[in-house]
């Protein structure tokens, strides 16, 4: 194999595929990136056996071939080159890197040892704008359960319904749901659960550009194709909780408040709840929202936020981190807090937008 490309093209490609590569994997080839020529372009691939990533970069191919090389080493070496052009040549299981006054040999492994990344359907099941998709993921995925002893809720739920994609994440204490618009109707109705790590990697890849995302399925795999990159993952087998059954239909209190003001009040008050993360939130009928907390060690704090309130006065205790996770991932100037009682789910929604909701359970003391 012999190929020539710019440092910047190679650097970007290596960055995309390196994220899923582990460190110190007993199966050594899983610590490596596959570099190969593919129809006049350079193809870079990586996998951890759960997620596979392929990306293509432009370059001049002088001799066909393939080799796997350690991901961390090739990444850091290319990043530190001061030159604009890089020549890669393989001989047996060694990759030679030439860049002006830099000459190095990197020990690799045969491409034949690299695991096969599954192929998925040729035709897309659905298409979505990358920015729309990224916004929807950014507003939901952080609410998924971290503990994988419950694999269904450790993943991200996606329901394809005609020209809409409904995305949800929950850890049973909170729920985030966002509806996104597809570019054209999906080929059929479908519900899937995708591992959170897959979605987190996809979200980062979507941040590298703009365009259309193609979504493909096989029986047990999903493929997201964006720009010159593919990310392939297994699906989580199981049934997602019927979360829609617990979403309240009516509320006794609605408070519209400036999002930034509420964020500042929560952050300041949280300093006085170092052990429990619990803050007391009181909504009065005169439009004032009081956020308070106290502890024997730190003292106490009370912050007042002015808003518009309809309905009755209400109060509840919440984990402040659960509230901040939602507020920090919205962009609207105002949010609406909806409450029933101190023992019932509360809801946060952005003002004047009906494609998003966040449910959070109060703390019972």
C-alpha positions in Angstrom: 0.0 0.0 0.0 1.2 3.5 -0.8 -0.9 6.6 -0.5 -0.4 10.4 -0.2 -2.8 12.8 1.5 -2.9 16.0 3.4 -2.3 16.0 7.1 -5.6 17.7 7.8 -7.7 15.1 5.9 -5.9 12.3 7.6 -6.2 14.0 11.0 -9.9 14.5 10.7 -10.5 10.9 9.6 -8.4 9.5 12.4 -10.3 11.6 14.9 -13.7 10.3 13.8 -12.7 6.6 13.9 -10.5 6.7 17.0 -13.3 7.5 19.5 -14.6 4.0 19.7 -11.2 2.3 20.1 -10.4 1.0 23.6 -7.1 0.9 25.4 -5.4 -2.2 26.5 -7.9 -4.5 24.9 -6.8 -8.2 25.2 -7.7 -8.6 21.6 -4.9 -6.4 20.3 -6.4 -5.7 16.9 -9.3 -3.9 18.6 -6.8 -1.2 19.8 -6.0 -0.6 16.1 -7.4 1.4 13.2 -7.7 -0.3 9.8 -6.2 1.8 7.0 -7.0 0.6 3.5 -7.5 1.8 -0.1 -11.0 1.7 -1.4 -12.0 2.7 -4.9 -9.5 5.5 -5.2 -10.0 6.8 -1.6 -8.6 6.1 1.8 -10.9 4.1 4.1 -10.3 4.2 7.9 -12.2 1.8 10.2 -12.5 1.0 13.9 -14.6 -1.2 16.1 -15.1 -2.3 19.7 -17.4 -5.2 18.6 -20.4 -3.2 19.6 -19.9 -0.1 17.5 -18.1 0.1 14.1 -17.1 3.3 12.4 -16.0 3.8 8.7 -14.9 7.0 7.2 -13.4 7.9 3.9 -10.8 10.7 3.2 -9.4 11.9 -0.1 -5.9 11.2 -1.2 -3.7 9.9 -4.0 -3.5 6.1 -4.2 -0.3 4.9 -5.8 -0.5 1.3 -4.6 -3.5 -0.7 -3.2 -3.3 -2.4 0.2 -4.4 -2.4 3.8 -2.9 -2.6 7.4 -4.1 -2.0 11.0 -2.1 0.3 13.2 -2.4 1.3 16.9 -5.0 4.1 17.1 -3.5 6.2 19.8 0.0 6.1 18.3 -1.0 7.0 14.8 -3.4 9.7 16.0 -0.9 11.5 18.2 1.9 11.2 15.7 -0.1 12.7 12.8 -1.4 15.5 15.1 2.2 16.5 15.9 3.5 16.6 12.4 4.2 20.2 11.2 3.9 19.4 7.5 0.9 19.6 5.2 1.5 16.4 3.2 1.9 12.8 4.5 2.9 9.6 2.6 1.9 6.2 4.0 3.6 3.1 2.8 3.0 -0.4 4.2 5.4 -3.4 4.0 4.3 -6.6 5.6 2.9 -5.4 9.0 4.8 -2.1 9.2 3.5 1.3 8.2 6.1 3.8 7.1 5.1 7.5 7.5 7.1 10.1 5.6 6.5 13.9 6.0 9.4 16.1 5.0 12.0 15.6 7.7 9.9 13.1 9.6 10.4 9.4 9.0 8.9 6.7 11.1 7.9 3.1 11.1 4.9 2.0 13.1 4.4 -1.7 13.9 0.9 -2.9 13.0 -1.1 -6.1 12.5 -2.4 -7.7 9.4 -5.8 -6.4 8.1 -6.9 -10.1 8.0 -7.1 -10.0 11.8 -9.4 -7.1 11.8 -13.1 -8.0 12.8 -15.6 -7.7 10.0 -17.9 -4.7 10.5 -21.5 -5.8 9.6 -23.1 -4.7 6.4 -26.6 -3.1 6.7 -29.4 -2.5 4.1 -28.5 -0.7 0.9 -31.6 1.6 1.0 -32.2 4.1 3.8 -35.1 3.5 6.1 -35.4 7.2 6.8 -33.5 10.5 6.3 -33.2 13.5 8.6 -31.4 16.8 8.6 -28.2 16.5 10.7 -28.8 19.7 12.7 -32.4 18.7 13.5 -31.1 15.3 14.5 -28.3 16.7 16.6 -30.6 19.1 18.4 -33.0 16.3 19.2 -30.3 14.1 20.6 -28.7 16.9 22.6 -32.1 17.5 24.3 -32.7 13.9 25.3 -29.9 11.4 25.5 -28.4 12.6 28.8 -31.6 11.3 30.6 -30.9 7.7 29.9 -30.0 5.3 32.8 -26.2 4.9 33.3 -26.5 1.5 35.0 -26.7 -1.2 32.2 -28.3 -3.8 34.5 -31.5 -2.5 32.9 -30.3 -2.5 29.3 -33.6 -1.2 27.8 -33.5 2.1 29.7 -29.7 2.4 29.4 -30.4 2.9 25.6 -32.1 5.6 23.6 -35.6 4.9 22.3 -36.5 5.9 18.7 -40.0 5.5 17.2 -40.5 6.2 13.5 -44.0 7.4 12.8 -44.7 8.5 9.2 -42.6 11.7 8.8 -41.8 12.1 12.5 -39.1 10.6 14.7 -39.8 10.4 18.4 -36.7 10.1 20.6 -36.9 9.4 24.3 -34.6 8.6 27.3 -35.4 7.8 30.9 -33.8 6.5 34.0 -37.2 6.0 35.7 -36.7 9.2 37.8 -36.9 11.5 34.8 -37.8 11.4 31.1 -36.9 13.5 28.1 -38.8 13.2 24.9 -38.3 15.1 21.6 -40.0 14.8 18.3 -38.0 15.5 15.1 -39.1 16.0 11.6 -37.9 13.5 8.9 -37.0 14.8 5.5 -39.4 12.2 4.0 -41.7 9.6 5.5 -40.0 6.4 6.9 -40.6 3.3 4.9 -42.7 1.9 7.8 -43.5 2.4 11.5 -40.7 1.1 13.6 -39.5 1.2 17.3 -35.9 0.5 18.3 -33.6 0.9 21.3 -30.0 2.0 20.5 -27.1 1.9 22.9 -26.4 5.3 24.5 -22.7 5.2 23.6 -23.6 4.7 19.9 -25.8 7.8 20.1 -23.2 9.8 21.9 -20.5 9.0 19.3 -23.0 9.8 16.5 -23.8 13.2 18.1 -20.1 14.1 18.1 -19.8 13.1 14.5 -22.8 15.2 13.5 -21.1 18.2 15.0 -18.4 18.0 12.4 -20.6 19.3 9.5 -24.0 19.8 8.0 -26.1 17.7 5.7 -28.4 14.7 5.5 -28.3 11.7 7.8 -29.4 8.3 6.3 -30.7 5.7 8.8 -30.5 2.1 7.8 -31.6 -1.1 9.6 -31.0 -4.8 9.4 -32.6 -7.3 11.8 -30.3 -6.5 14.7 -28.1 -3.6 13.5 -28.5 0.1 12.8 -26.4 2.2 10.5 -26.2 6.0 10.4 -24.6 7.5 7.3 -23.5 11.1 7.4 -21.2 12.9 4.9 -18.3 10.5 4.4 -18.8 8.6 7.7 -20.8 5.5 8.7 -21.4 4.4 12.3 -22.8 0.9 12.7 -24.2 -0.5 16.0 -26.1 -3.4 17.4 -29.7 -2.7 18.6 -30.7 -3.4 22.2 -33.2 -6.3 22.3 -36.2 -5.7 24.6 -39.3 -3.6 25.1 -39.0 0.0 26.1 -41.3 1.1 29.1 -44.6 2.5 28.1 -43.6 5.9 29.4 -46.4 7.8 27.7 -48.8 6.3 30.1 -47.2 8.3 33.0 -47.1 11.7 31.3 -49.6 13.9 33.2 -52.4 15.4 31.0 -53.4 18.2 33.4 -51.5 20.4 35.9 -52.5 22.6 38.8 -49.7 25.1 38.4 -47.8 26.6 35.5 -44.9 29.0 35.9 -43.2 30.7 33.0 -39.7 31.8 34.0 -36.5 33.1 32.3 -34.4 30.0 31.7 -31.1 31.8 32.6 -32.5 33.2 35.8 -33.6 29.8 36.9 -30.2 28.3 36.1 -28.4 30.9 38.2 -30.8 30.4 41.1 -30.4 26.6 41.0 -26.6 26.8 40.8 -26.2 29.3 43.6 -28.7 27.3 45.9 -27.0 24.0 45.0 -23.9 25.1 46.9 -26.0 24.7 50.1 -27.1 21.2 49.3 -23.7 19.4 49.0 -24.8 16.1 50.5 -28.3 15.5 49.1 -28.5 17.6 45.9 -32.0 18.4 47.0 -33.5 21.9 46.6 -36.9 23.2 47.6 -38.8 24.9 44.8 -41.9 27.0 45.8 -44.2 28.7 43.2 -46.4 31.5 44.6 -49.5 32.8 42.9 -48.0 36.3 42.7 -45.4 35.1 40.1 -42.4 34.5 42.4 -40.5 31.2 42.3 -38.4 30.7 45.4 -35.5 28.3 45.2 -33.9 27.3 48.6 -31.7 24.9 50.4 -29.9 24.5 53.7 -27.4 22.2 55.4 -25.8 22.1 58.8 -22.3 22.3 57.2 -22.8 25.0 54.5 -25.6 27.2 55.8 -28.7 28.2 53.8 -29.6 30.1 50.7 -32.8 31.5 49.2 -33.1 32.8 45.6 -36.2 34.5 44.1 -37.0 34.3 40.4 -39.8 36.4 38.9 -42.1 34.8 36.3 -45.7 34.5 35.3 -47.8 32.0 37.2 -51.2 30.6 36.5 -53.1 28.2 38.8 -52.5 27.5 42.5 -49.4 28.0 44.7 -47.3 24.8 44.7 -44.0 23.4 46.0 -41.8 20.3 45.8 -38.3 19.1 46.4 -36.2 18.2 43.4 -32.7 17.0 42.6 -31.2 20.2 41.3 -29.0 18.3 38.8 -32.0 16.8 37.1 -33.4 20.3 36.6 -30.1 21.7 35.3 -29.6 18.9 32.9 -32.7 19.9 31.1 -32.3 23.7 31.3 -28.7 23.6 30.1 -29.7 21.8 27.0 -32.5 24.1 25.9 -31.9 27.4 24.1 -35.2 29.3 24.6 -35.3 32.4 26.7 -38.2 31.2 28.8 -39.3 27.8 30.0 -42.6 26.6 31.5 -42.6 24.6 34.8 -45.8 22.6 35.3 -46.7 21.1 38.7 -49.4 19.0 40.3 -48.2 18.4 43.8 -45.1 17.6 45.9 -45.7 13.9 45.1 -46.5 14.0 41.4 -44.3 14.3 38.3 -43.5 17.8 37.2 -42.9 18.9 33.7 -40.5 21.4 32.0 -41.1 22.5 28.5 -39.6 25.4 26.4 -42.0 28.3 25.9 -43.9 28.3 22.6 -42.5 24.9 21.4 -44.5 21.8 21.4 -42.0 19.1 20.2 -40.2 18.6 23.6 -41.1 17.7 27.1 -39.1 16.8 30.2 -40.7 14.9 33.2 -39.0 14.9 36.6 -40.1 13.2 39.8 -39.9 15.2 43.0 -38.0 13.9 46.0 -40.0 12.5 48.9 -38.5 13.4 52.2 
